């Protein structure tokens, strides 16, 4: 036992006395493979002498991983574009796994100087529990504090508010998944585009004409170009060149119920994905889909939460086989989708829903998958915060099960994070970390787990990225 540890220490050589500078230089040029051998030796010792060794291992890794990332230059280099390689996200050649959140209203509150601080508060609270990606709106079509007041006409004050959001996120090392419009009427969405077209004299009657009318599509394409080519007034970086932006979402929860075959929506996705990539080939692009299976995969229809879900014009597999779509998006709302109110039914559905989509992303699509919205309301009387924590834990554990084996599940974004003093906007799904310490703890644990996977490949260790070392098993032992 002791000889094993002694052998592991042999490659390291320390001067008797080290100045702070010498210590920094010496440690920076350690053989980090040898460091890992030390950890492995401690793990082997733990088998024979349980107790303090586990704590020692955790302390060692808690220091080594962030220290190495800092002094290896990883932190300085890491703020690069997130890319995709197969079924993984990559940053600077290293895997990037996501634990994040939704806060859709950031731009709107940033317009007013009296509420702008709430944006900073959200990012500060998110960073405190290790959240790294925020999904938010890069649109407000018509109405109050509209970003786009009419086709191609923008409010510069609101645009500067969006600039602030992007720049502030960068300060907290949080990346943004920016959605470009809404399927729903909130914040304008496709209904507002129809109104604009009608005001221009076009003969359009259905909201779903958004997906097929050439004039309306030109309106939306111009919005895409305007957002992507925007130069941030706070840092002079064009959005299309800013690594702070994780990726672009074509639409929040697109549906085209007038065409259950899915052909109209499929054509629109293809056209808009290519348009985004023609302007910005560097950033990732996703659809914003809820994940409902459609006609192309009849054998998967049983996975849908209800029969109606298969008739809304979406088709998970087919939609994500489009050129220009980089990763799959799925939402999880059993409290809205299921008729059975029992908690057991909800948890069972969540597992089946997620596992089916992870399997399809991995084996059929060959791309990462992000569960970009998930939540449960605590206001409808059926569920409480305790169940919400169980629900969140189930989502996290299912993602982790895939991540451990190098699968396609690359993270999730809960709906939604609120700072103190914004209760008036709570839709029942709000999580205020200061008021929900247990929820905050669950999120923090998951963030540490996902972050350790991000760091794992830094070691250049003898284990493949698709295998779990004994050290990893120690770090990621189930705590939920």
C-alpha positions in Angstrom: 0.0 0.0 0.0 2.6 2.5 1.1 5.1 1.4 -1.6 2.5 2.2 -4.2 2.2 5.8 -3.0 6.0 6.0 -2.7 6.4 5.0 -6.3 3.9 7.5 -7.4 5.8 10.3 -5.7 9.2 9.5 -7.3 8.7 11.5 -10.5 8.2 14.7 -8.4 11.1 16.7 -7.1 10.8 19.7 -4.8 13.6 22.1 -3.8 14.0 22.3 0.0 13.0 26.0 0.0 10.8 27.6 -2.5 10.0 31.2 -3.1 6.4 31.9 -4.1 7.5 32.4 -7.7 9.6 29.2 -7.7 6.7 27.3 -6.2 4.4 28.6 -8.9 6.8 27.8 -11.7 7.6 24.3 -10.3 4.0 23.3 -9.9 3.1 24.7 -13.3 5.7 22.3 -14.9 4.8 19.3 -12.9 4.2 16.0 -14.7 0.5 16.0 -14.3 0.3 12.4 -15.2 2.3 11.7 -12.1 0.0 13.9 -10.0 -2.9 11.7 -11.1 -0.9 8.6 -10.2 -0.7 10.0 -6.7 -4.5 10.4 -6.6 -4.9 6.9 -8.0 -2.6 5.5 -5.2 -4.8 7.2 -2.6 -7.8 5.6 -4.1 -6.2 2.2 -3.9 -5.3 2.9 -0.3 -8.9 3.9 0.4 -9.9 0.3 -0.4 -7.8 -0.9 2.5 -8.2 2.0 4.9 -11.5 3.7 4.6 -12.2 7.0 6.3 -9.9 10.0 5.9 -8.6 9.0 2.5 -11.8 9.9 0.7 -11.8 13.4 2.2 -8.1 13.7 1.3 -8.8 12.8 -2.3 -11.6 15.3 -2.6 -9.4 18.1 -1.0 -6.6 17.3 -3.3 -8.8 17.4 -6.4 -10.7 20.5 -5.2 -7.3 22.3 -5.2 -5.7 20.7 -8.3 -8.4 21.1 -10.9 -9.1 24.8 -10.6 -5.4 25.5 -9.9 -4.3 23.6 -13.0 -6.9 25.2 -15.2 -5.8 28.7 -14.0 -2.0 28.2 -14.3 -2.2 26.1 -17.4 -3.8 29.1 -19.2 -7.1 27.3 -19.6 -9.1 30.1 -18.0 -7.5 32.6 -20.3 -8.0 30.5 -23.4 -11.4 29.0 -22.5 -13.4 32.1 -23.6 -13.5 30.9 -27.1 -16.4 29.8 -29.3 -18.3 26.7 -28.2 -18.0 24.2 -31.0 -19.4 20.7 -31.7 -17.4 17.6 -32.3 -19.6 14.6 -32.9 -21.9 14.3 -29.9 -20.0 16.6 -27.6 -19.6 20.4 -27.2 -15.9 21.5 -27.2 -14.1 24.7 -26.1 -10.5 25.0 -26.9 -10.2 21.3 -27.6 -11.8 20.3 -24.3 -15.3 18.9 -23.7 -17.9 21.5 -22.5 -20.9 20.3 -20.5 -23.7 22.6 -19.6 -25.5 23.3 -16.3 -27.7 26.3 -16.9 -30.9 28.2 -16.6 -33.6 30.3 -18.4 -34.3 33.9 -17.6 -36.2 35.2 -20.6 -36.8 38.8 -19.5 -33.3 40.1 -19.1 -33.3 42.6 -22.1 -36.6 44.1 -20.9 -35.4 44.8 -17.4 -32.1 46.1 -18.7 -33.9 48.9 -20.6 -34.7 50.8 -17.4 -31.8 51.9 -15.2 -33.9 51.3 -12.1 -34.2 47.6 -12.9 -31.0 46.9 -14.7 -29.3 45.7 -11.6 -31.6 42.7 -11.6 -29.7 41.4 -14.6 -26.4 41.6 -12.7 -28.1 40.0 -9.7 -29.3 37.0 -11.8 -25.9 36.4 -13.3 -24.2 36.7 -9.9 -26.6 34.2 -8.3 -26.2 31.8 -11.2 -22.4 32.0 -11.0 -22.6 31.3 -7.3 -23.9 27.9 -7.9 -21.8 27.2 -11.0 -24.3 27.8 -13.8 -22.6 28.4 -17.1 -25.3 29.0 -19.8 -28.4 31.2 -19.8 -31.1 31.0 -22.3 -32.9 34.3 -22.9 -34.8 36.2 -25.6 -33.1 38.3 -28.3 -36.5 39.5 -29.5 -39.5 41.6 -28.5 -41.7 42.0 -31.5 -44.0 45.0 -31.2 -45.7 46.1 -28.0 -44.2 47.4 -24.8 -40.4 48.0 -24.9 -40.3 46.4 -28.3 -36.9 45.7 -29.8 -38.3 45.4 -33.3 -41.1 48.0 -33.4 -42.0 47.1 -37.0 -40.2 45.1 -39.7 -36.6 46.3 -39.9 -37.3 49.2 -37.4 -35.5 48.8 -34.1 -35.4 50.7 -30.8 -31.8 51.6 -30.2 -32.4 51.9 -26.4 -33.7 48.4 -26.2 -30.9 47.1 -28.4 -28.4 48.7 -26.0 -30.2 46.9 -23.2 -29.5 43.6 -25.0 -25.9 44.8 -25.5 -25.7 45.2 -21.7 -27.1 41.7 -21.1 -24.5 40.1 -23.4 -21.6 42.2 -21.9 -22.7 41.5 -18.4 -22.9 37.8 -19.0 -19.4 37.8 -20.2 -18.2 39.4 -16.9 -19.7 36.5 -15.0 -18.4 33.9 -17.5 -21.9 32.9 -18.4 -22.7 32.1 -22.0 -26.0 33.0 -23.7 -28.3 30.9 -25.8 -30.3 33.5 -27.7 -33.7 32.8 -29.0 -34.8 34.8 -32.1 -38.6 34.7 -31.9 -41.6 33.0 -30.2 -44.2 30.5 -31.4 -46.4 32.0 -28.7 -48.0 35.5 -28.5 -45.8 36.5 -25.6 -43.2 39.1 -26.7 -44.9 39.3 -30.1 -43.7 36.1 -31.8 -45.1 34.8 -35.1 -48.5 36.4 -34.4 -47.0 39.8 -34.5 -45.3 39.1 -37.8 -48.7 38.1 -39.2 -50.1 41.4 -38.0 -47.3 43.3 -39.7 -47.9 41.5 -42.9 -51.7 42.2 -42.7 -51.0 45.9 -42.1 -48.8 45.8 -45.3 -51.8 44.5 -47.3 -50.8 40.8 -47.5 -53.6 38.2 -47.6 -52.5 36.1 -44.6 -54.9 34.7 -42.1 -53.3 32.0 -40.1 -50.4 32.4 -37.6 -48.8 29.4 -39.4 -48.4 31.5 -42.5 -45.3 32.7 -40.7 -43.6 29.5 -41.9 -44.5 29.8 -45.6 -45.2 33.4 -46.7 -42.2 34.8 -48.5 -42.7 38.3 -47.3 -43.0 37.3 -43.7 -39.9 35.0 -44.0 -38.0 38.0 -45.4 -39.0 40.0 -42.3 -37.7 37.3 -40.1 -34.5 36.8 -42.1 -33.8 40.5 -41.7 -34.3 40.2 -38.0 -31.8 37.4 -37.9 -29.2 39.4 -39.8 -29.8 42.5 -37.7 -29.2 40.5 -34.4 -26.2 38.5 -35.7 -24.4 41.5 -37.2 -25.1 43.8 -34.2 -21.9 45.4 -32.8 -22.2 45.6 -29.0 -22.0 49.2 -27.8 -20.3 48.1 -24.6 -17.4 46.1 -26.0 -17.4 46.7 -29.8 -17.7 43.0 -30.5 -20.1 41.9 -33.1 -22.6 39.3 -31.8 -21.6 36.8 -34.5 -18.0 37.1 -33.3 -18.7 37.0 -29.5 -17.9 33.7 -27.7 -20.2 34.9 -24.9 -23.0 33.7 -27.2 -23.3 29.9 -26.8 -25.6 29.6 -29.8 -28.7 30.8 -31.7 -32.2 29.3 -31.3 -34.5 29.8 -34.3 -37.7 29.9 -32.3 -39.1 29.2 -28.9 -41.2 26.0 -29.1 -42.1 26.1 -32.9 -45.3 24.4 -33.9 -47.3 24.3 -37.1 -50.6 22.7 -36.2 -52.1 23.5 -39.6 -49.8 20.9 -41.1 -49.6 17.7 -39.0 -47.3 16.1 -41.7 -44.6 18.5 -40.5 -43.5 19.5 -44.0 -44.1 23.2 -43.6 -42.1 23.5 -40.4 -39.4 21.2 -41.8 -38.9 23.5 -44.8 -38.8 26.6 -42.6 -36.2 25.1 -40.3 -33.9 24.2 -43.2 -34.3 27.6 -44.8 -33.6 29.6 -41.6 -30.7 27.3 -40.4 -28.9 27.9 -43.7 -29.6 31.6 -43.4 -28.1 31.8 -40.0 -25.0 29.9 -41.0 -24.6 32.1 -44.1 -24.1 35.1 -41.8 -22.5 33.4 -38.8 -20.8 30.0 -39.5 -19.1 29.9 -36.2 -21.9 29.8 -33.6 -24.0 26.7 -32.9 -27.6 26.7 -34.1 -30.6 24.8 -32.6 -34.3 24.8 -33.3 -35.9 25.5 -29.9 -38.1 22.4 -30.2 -40.1 20.8 -27.4 -39.0 17.3 -28.6 -42.3 15.8 -29.8 -42.0 12.9 -32.1 -43.9 13.0 -35.4 -44.9 10.9 -38.5 -41.3 10.0 -39.5 -40.9 7.9 -36.4 -44.2 6.1 -35.8 -42.5 3.7 -33.4 -41.6 6.7 -31.1 -45.1 8.3 -30.9 -45.8 6.3 -27.8 -43.0 8.2 -26.0 -44.9 11.5 -26.5 -46.8 12.7 -23.4 -50.2 12.5 -25.2 -51.6 11.8 -28.7 -52.0 15.5 -29.4 -48.3 16.1 -29.2 -47.8 14.0 -32.4 -50.1 16.3 -34.4 -48.6 19.8 -33.9 -46.4 19.7 -37.0 -43.1 18.9 -35.2 -41.0 15.8 -35.8 -38.0 15.5 -33.5 -35.8 13.1 -35.5 -36.6 14.6 -38.9 -36.3 18.2 -37.7 -32.9 17.6 -36.3 -31.5 16.0 -39.5 -31.5 19.4 -41.1 -28.3 20.9 -42.5 -27.1 23.6 -40.2 -28.6 22.3 -36.9 -25.8 21.5 -34.5 -27.6 20.1 -31.5 -30.9 18.9 -30.3 -33.2 20.7 -27.9 -35.9 19.2 -25.8 -38.3 20.6 -23.1 -39.8 18.8 -20.1 -43.1 19.9 -18.6 -45.0 16.9 -17.3 -47.2 19.0 -15.2 -48.6 20.7 -18.3 -48.5 17.6 -20.6 -49.8 14.7 -18.5 -53.4 14.2 -17.3 -52.3 11.9 -14.4 -51.3 14.2 -11.5 -49.4 11.7 -9.5 -45.7 12.5 -8.7 -44.7 8.9 -9.5 -46.1 9.1 -13.0 -44.3 12.4 -13.6 -40.9 11.1 -12.5 -41.4 7.9 -14.6 -42.3 10.0 -17.6 -39.3 12.3 -17.2 -36.9 9.3 -17.2 -38.5 7.7 -20.2 -38.8 11.0 -22.1 -35.2 11.9 -21.5 -33.7 8.5 -22.1 -35.5 8.1 -25.5 -34.2 11.5 -26.7 -30.7 10.8 -25.5 -30.7 7.5 -27.3 -31.9 9.1 -30.5 -29.4 12.0 -30.3 -26.6 9.5 -29.7 -27.5 6.7 -32.1 -29.6 8.3 -34.8 -28.6 12.0 -35.0 -25.0 11.8 -33.7 -25.2 15.2 -32.0 -25.3 16.7 -28.5 -28.7 17.2 -26.8 -29.6 19.9 -24.3 -32.8 19.8 -22.3 -33.2 23.5 -22.7 -36.3 24.0 -20.6 -37.5 21.9 -17.7 -39.6 22.8 -14.7 -42.6 22.2 -12.5 -45.0 24.8 -11.1 -45.4 25.1 -7.4 -48.5 27.3 -7.8 -51.1 24.9 -9.2 -51.6 23.1 -5.8 -50.5 19.7 -7.1 -46.8 20.0 -6.4 -44.5 21.7 -3.8 -40.9 22.6 -3.6 -40.0 19.2 -2.2 -41.3 17.5 -5.4 -39.7 20.2 -7.5 -36.3 19.3 -6.0 -37.0 15.6 -6.7 -37.9 16.5 -10.3 -34.8 18.6 -10.8 -32.7 15.9 -9.2 -34.1 13.3 -11.6 -33.3 15.5 -14.7 -29.8 16.1 -13.4 -29.2 12.4 -12.7 -30.4 11.3 -16.1 -28.1 13.8 -17.8 -25.2 12.7 -15.6 -25.8 9.0 -16.4 -25.2 9.8 -20.1 -22.3 12.2 -19.4 -20.5 9.6 -17.4 -20.2 7.3 -20.4 -19.5 10.0 -23.0 -23.1 10.0 -24.3 -25.0 12.8 -26.1 -26.6 14.4 -23.0 -24.6 17.6 -22.7 -26.6 19.5 -20.1 -29.8 21.1 -19.1 -31.3 24.5 -18.4 -34.0 24.8 -15.8 -37.0 27.2 -16.1 -36.4 29.7 -14.6 -34.1 31.7 -12.3 -35.3 34.9 -10.6 -33.6 37.3 -8.3 -35.1 38.7 -5.1 -37.8 41.4 -5.8 -39.2 40.0 -9.0 -42.0 38.0 -7.5 -44.5 39.9 -9.6 -43.2 38.1 -12.7 -43.3 34.6 -11.2 -45.2 32.2 -13.5 -45.1 29.4 -10.8 -41.8 28.0 -12.1 -39.5 30.6 -10.6 -36.6 29.6 -8.5 -35.2 32.2 -6.1 -32.0 30.7 -4.8 -31.9 32.7 -1.6 -35.3 31.4 -0.7 -34.6 27.8 -1.8 -31.4 26.7 -0.2 -31.9 23.0 -0.9 -32.6 23.6 -4.6 -29.5 25.8 -4.7 -27.5 23.0 -3.1 -28.7 20.5 -5.7 -27.8 22.8 -8.5 -24.3 23.5 -7.1 -23.6 19.8 -6.8 -24.6 19.2 -10.4 -22.5 22.2 -11.6 -19.4 20.8 -9.8 -20.0 17.4 -11.4 -20.4 18.8 -14.9 -17.4 21.1 -14.4 -15.2 18.2 -13.4 -16.1 16.5 -16.7 -15.0 19.7 -18.5 -11.6 19.5 -16.7 -11.1 15.7 -17.0 -9.4 15.8 -20.4 -7.0 18.5 -19.2 -5.0 15.8 -17.5 -4.1 13.9 -20.6 -4.5 10.8 -18.5 -4.3 7.2 -19.4 -8.1 6.8 -19.3 -10.2 7.4 -22.4 -12.7 10.2 -22.3 -15.4 7.6 -22.8 -14.4 5.7 -19.7 -14.7 6.5 -16.0 -11.5 6.3 -13.9 -11.7 5.3 -10.3 -11.1 9.0 -9.4 -14.1 10.0 -11.5 -16.2 7.3 -9.8 -15.2 8.9 -6.5 -16.1 12.4 -7.6 -19.4 11.5 -9.2 -20.7 9.0 -6.7 -24.5 9.5 -6.6 -25.3 12.2 -4.0 -28.8 13.2 -5.1 
